[in-house]
Amino acid sequence: MAGVNGGWVVETDRERCIGSGTCAFTAPEVFDVDGTGRVVVIGPVTVGDVRVREAVDNCPMDALRLIEGG
């Protein structure tokens, strides 16, 4: 789990992640893929950032979960 700022939290499930890079392409300030090919949160998660929501919604393996108001 990572990324708290103003009430949004993004949980990552690195076991489900296949390293497609969709999240890193959609919100490169927040997500990246590490040397093992799995998602990592590298930046702050800001409430209302539509790119973060889009990255979570478009993850092909549902390896990201957005918790609002966290």
LINDAUR-V233647 format. One line per field, one symbol per residue. ss: DSSP state (A for helix, B for strand, O for the rest). phi: phi as a letter, one per 40 degrees, with the letter a starting at -180 (. if undefined). burial: b if it has 24 or more other C-alpha atoms within 12 Angstrom, else e. A space follows every 50 residues. Layout:
BEGIN
ss: ???
phi: ???
burial: ???
END
This chain:
BEGIN
ss: OBBBBOOBBBBBOOOOOOOOOAAAAAOOOOBBBOOOOOBBBOOOOOOOOA AAAAAAAOOOOOOBBBBBOO
phi: .agbaghbbbcbbccccbgcgdccccbccbbabcccgbcbcbacbbdgcc ccdcccccccbfcbbcbcgc
burial: ebbeeeebbbbbeeeebebbbbbbeebeebbbbeeeebbbbeeebbeebe bbbebbebbebbbbbbbeee
END
